[in-house]
């Protein structure tokens, strides 16, 4: 692990977290811990309206920070986007969201890091280059390797459009065949566009490419949510 990617163990009221030593090194998909609703401002459960007393205790959801009774905030679910070491207490609504995100971290993130092969077209060029595309291990860069080499910082990506085929007016299955990605060049307001197209020959695994694109689509949603926090 390089010095820039070093992590430290910190304790917060919500639990133990393994976070980057430098904020600039944090994952672009991460979320900050929410402020807790002060105890004095929540005399009742914010879900079922049960009144708190010596028997009915208050519990804060680690994801939204709202105040609930034990019945409404009993689930302990992993929350990798906030770097928690162990599963943490969450309300039912947040637990469902976190469970879906855990699938991304357990499965789709690995797909992105393993990479897939695409024909990549830069800007308005009529030439494409066969490149292996993958997410860096620290989740901060999209790395493209072929005759050329590119490293695109994830936080500089402005839009991602997944290209599909097979859709019919009456409905039906679609298959991801590529994507159009736009990103800002660091240090300027210039926007660069890249088009990724899955290869049709046997050297390019279509199933792997489709899985990589699906994972990239999910990653983009998480990226936008982190920005809107």
Secondary structure, DSSP 8 states (H G I E B T S, - for coil): --GGG-EEEEEETTEEEEEESSGGGS-TT---------GGG-SB-TTT--B--SSS--EE-TTT--EE-TTTS-EEE--GGGTBSS-EEE-HHHHHHHHHHHHIIIIIHHHHHH-EEEEEEETT-S-EEEEEEEE-TTSSEEEEESSSEEEEEGGGEEEEEEEEE---TT----EEEEEEEEEE-TTS--EEEEEEEE--STTS-HHHHHHHHHHHHHHHHHHHHHHH-
